[in-house]
Amino acid sequence: MHTTILICSAALAILTLILAFWTSVQRGSSNTIAYGAPLDPTSAMAMAHRAHGNSAEYAGLLIALFLVT
């Protein structure tokens, strides 16, 4: 397996973990802990939540594609 694939896969995993941490920080600072709470789409909490969600959704797919090629 190429070193580039390992580095890119590790970078995606680290990015997802950093975004998870940032989402937790935003949840704590905005006091928006419960799921289903109304959110302003332009708030920092909503943006952190979506950034982490997108990363979690697509990082696994990209890593799988790295391994297939």
C-alpha positions in Angstrom: 0.0 0.0 0.0 1.3 3.4 -0.9 2.4 5.9 1.7 0.2 8.5 0.1 -2.9 6.5 0.7 -2.0 6.0 4.4 -1.3 9.7 4.8 -4.5 10.8 3.1 -6.6 8.2 5.1 -5.0 9.3 8.4 -5.7 13.0 7.5 -9.3 12.3 6.8 -9.7 10.4 10.1 -7.9 13.2 12.0 -10.1 15.8 10.3 -13.3 13.9 11.4 -12.0 13.7 15.0 -11.2 17.4 15.1 -14.6 18.3 13.7 -16.2 16.0 16.3 -14.3 17.8 19.0 -15.3 21.2 17.6 -18.9 20.2 17.4 -18.8 19.2 21.1 -17.2 22.6 22.0 -19.9 24.4 20.1 -22.7 22.3 21.8 -21.2 23.3 25.1 -20.9 27.0 24.4 -24.4 27.3 22.8 -26.2 25.1 25.3 -27.7 23.2 22.4 -27.3 19.6 23.6 -30.7 18.0 22.9 -31.3 16.5 19.4 -34.1 18.1 17.5 -33.5 21.5 19.2 -34.4 24.4 16.8 -31.2 25.7 15.2 -30.5 28.8 13.2 -28.8 27.4 10.0 -26.3 30.3 10.1 -25.2 29.7 13.7 -21.8 28.3 14.6 -23.4 25.2 16.1 -25.3 24.4 13.0 -22.3 24.9 10.8 -20.1 22.7 13.0 -22.8 20.1 13.1 -23.0 19.9 9.3 -19.3 20.0 8.8 -18.8 17.0 11.1 -21.8 15.2 9.5 -20.4 15.7 6.0 -16.9 14.7 7.0 -18.2 11.5 8.8 -20.3 10.7 5.7 -17.7 11.2 3.0 -14.4 10.3 4.8 -15.3 6.6 5.0 -16.3 6.6 1.3 -13.1 8.3 0.3 -11.0 5.9 2.3 -12.8 2.9 0.7 -12.1 4.4 -2.7 -8.5 4.9 -1.8 -8.2 1.2 -1.0 -10.0 0.0 -4.1 -7.7 1.9 -6.5 
